[in-house]
Amino acid sequence: MAKKQDIKRVLNQLEEVLETYLVDKAPFSIPENIKELIVNFSPYLIILGIVLTVPSILAAFGLGVFLSPFSPMVGTPWRMYFGFNYILSMIILVVSVVMEAIAVPGLLKRQESGWRWLFYASLVSVLSSVIYGGIFGALIGALISWYVLFQVKEYYK
């Protein structure tokens, strides 16, 4: 139970810091009409992304099953590396898509829980990029997505 409290406290602190720098101290703000447009269309864009991602996940699982008999040909160190990375990337992708799917009903109703699930999905995506060595891309992507996400946070109550 203590670990759950610690994680929640850390996430709340991160959220406060991001809100301070991406909303309160941001050099510019997204205009209100653009924010409203983002809030209105984002749930539908997320649904579209999920619909397009699920077949890709299924195809990736199928490709993994198809290629697994050939894995002994690449040598033991590479087989273990690619096998572990493949499984980890699939798990992270599925977790991220599930979190986005959970966020959609809340986003449609403009509830804070929907916004929060989308924030958690973005954290999982950043974690995935960092794990695979794309630290610079993860940082840029996180800053852009979090800027937009925190700019529209006030619309979700």
C-alpha positions as CSV (number, residue, x, y, z in Angstrom):
1,M,0.0,0.0,0.0
2,A,2.9,2.3,0.7
3,K,4.3,1.9,-2.8
4,K,0.9,2.9,-4.3
5,Q,0.9,6.0,-2.1
6,D,4.5,6.9,-3.2
7,I,3.7,6.5,-6.9
8,K,0.6,8.6,-6.5
9,R,2.6,11.3,-4.6
10,V,5.3,11.3,-7.3
11,L,2.8,11.6,-10.1
12,N,1.0,14.5,-8.3
13,Q,4.3,16.3,-7.9
14,L,5.2,15.8,-11.5
15,E,1.8,17.1,-12.5
16,E,2.2,20.2,-10.4
17,V,5.7,20.9,-11.8
18,L,4.5,20.4,-15.4
19,E,1.5,22.6,-14.8
20,T,3.7,25.3,-13.3
21,Y,6.0,25.4,-16.3
22,L,3.7,24.5,-19.1
23,V,0.7,26.7,-18.1
24,D,1.6,29.3,-15.4
25,K,5.1,30.2,-16.6
26,A,4.7,29.3,-20.3
27,P,5.8,32.1,-22.6
28,F,2.6,31.9,-24.6
29,S,-0.7,30.2,-24.3
30,I,-2.9,28.4,-26.9
31,P,-5.8,30.6,-27.9
32,E,-9.2,29.7,-26.3
33,N,-10.8,28.8,-29.6
34,I,-8.0,26.4,-30.5
35,K,-8.2,24.8,-27.0
36,E,-11.9,24.3,-27.5
37,L,-11.2,22.7,-30.9
38,I,-8.6,20.4,-29.4
39,V,-11.0,19.4,-26.6
40,N,-13.8,18.7,-29.0
41,F,-11.9,16.7,-31.6
42,S,-9.2,14.9,-29.5
43,P,-11.5,12.0,-28.3
44,Y,-12.3,11.2,-31.9
45,L,-8.7,11.4,-33.0
46,I,-7.8,9.0,-30.2
47,I,-10.5,6.6,-31.3
48,L,-9.2,6.7,-34.8
49,G,-5.6,6.1,-33.5
50,I,-6.8,3.1,-31.5
51,V,-8.7,1.7,-34.5
52,L,-5.6,2.0,-36.7
53,T,-3.2,0.7,-34.0
54,V,-5.1,-2.5,-33.0
55,P,-4.6,-4.2,-36.4
56,S,-0.9,-3.2,-36.3
57,I,-0.6,-4.8,-32.9
58,L,-2.3,-8.0,-34.1
59,A,0.0,-8.0,-37.2
60,A,3.1,-7.5,-35.0
61,F,2.1,-10.5,-32.9
62,G,1.5,-12.5,-36.0
63,L,4.9,-11.4,-37.5
64,G,6.6,-12.4,-34.2
65,V,5.0,-15.8,-34.3
66,F,6.0,-16.2,-37.9
67,L,9.6,-15.2,-37.4
68,S,10.2,-17.0,-34.1
69,P,11.3,-20.3,-35.7
70,F,14.1,-18.3,-37.5
71,S,15.4,-16.8,-34.3
72,P,18.1,-19.4,-33.8
73,M,19.8,-18.2,-37.0
74,V,20.7,-14.8,-35.5
75,G,22.8,-16.2,-32.6
76,T,22.1,-16.5,-28.9
77,P,22.9,-12.9,-27.7
78,W,20.9,-11.2,-30.5
79,R,18.0,-13.7,-30.1
80,M,17.7,-12.9,-26.4
81,Y,18.0,-9.1,-27.0
82,F,15.5,-9.0,-29.8
83,G,13.1,-11.4,-28.1
84,F,13.1,-9.4,-24.9
85,N,12.8,-6.0,-26.6
86,Y,10.0,-7.4,-28.8
87,I,8.0,-8.6,-25.9
88,L,8.6,-5.4,-23.8
89,S,7.6,-3.2,-26.7
90,M,4.4,-5.1,-27.3
91,I,3.5,-4.9,-23.6
92,I,4.2,-1.2,-23.5
93,L,2.2,-0.6,-26.7
94,V,-0.8,-2.6,-25.5
95,V,-0.7,-0.8,-22.1
96,S,-0.6,2.6,-23.8
97,V,-3.5,1.8,-26.2
98,V,-5.6,0.4,-23.3
99,M,-4.9,3.6,-21.3
100,E,-6.0,5.7,-24.2
101,A,-9.1,3.6,-24.7
102,I,-10.0,4.0,-21.0
103,A,-9.5,7.8,-21.4
104,V,-12.0,8.2,-24.2
105,P,-15.3,8.1,-22.3
106,G,-13.9,10.6,-19.8
107,L,-12.7,12.9,-22.6
108,L,-16.1,12.8,-24.3
109,K,-17.7,13.8,-21.0
110,R,-14.9,16.3,-20.2
111,Q,-14.1,14.6,-17.0
112,E,-10.7,15.0,-15.3
113,S,-10.3,11.2,-15.1
114,G,-10.2,11.1,-18.9
115,W,-7.5,13.7,-19.0
116,R,-5.6,11.9,-16.3
117,W,-5.6,8.6,-18.2
118,L,-4.3,10.4,-21.3
119,F,-1.5,11.9,-19.2
120,Y,-0.6,8.4,-17.9
121,A,-0.6,7.1,-21.4
122,S,1.8,9.8,-22.4
123,L,4.1,8.9,-19.5
124,V,4.1,5.3,-20.7
125,S,5.0,6.4,-24.2
126,V,7.9,8.6,-22.9
127,L,9.1,5.7,-20.8
128,S,9.0,3.5,-23.9
129,S,11.1,6.0,-25.9
130,V,13.6,6.3,-23.1
131,I,14.0,2.5,-22.7
132,Y,14.8,2.2,-26.4
133,G,17.4,5.0,-26.4
134,G,15.4,7.7,-28.1
135,I,15.9,10.2,-25.2
136,F,16.1,13.3,-27.3
137,G,13.0,12.3,-29.3
138,A,11.2,11.4,-26.1
139,L,12.0,14.7,-24.5
140,I,10.8,16.7,-27.6
141,G,7.6,14.6,-28.0
142,A,6.9,14.8,-24.3
143,L,7.2,18.5,-24.1
144,I,5.0,19.1,-27.1
145,S,2.3,16.6,-26.0
146,W,2.4,17.7,-22.4
147,Y,2.2,21.4,-23.4
148,V,-1.0,20.8,-25.3
149,L,-2.3,18.4,-22.6
150,F,-1.8,20.9,-19.8
151,Q,-3.0,23.8,-21.8
152,V,-6.4,22.1,-22.2
153,K,-6.5,20.6,-18.6
154,E,-8.9,23.4,-17.4
155,Y,-11.6,22.1,-19.7
156,Y,-11.8,18.8,-17.8
157,K,-13.5,18.9,-14.4
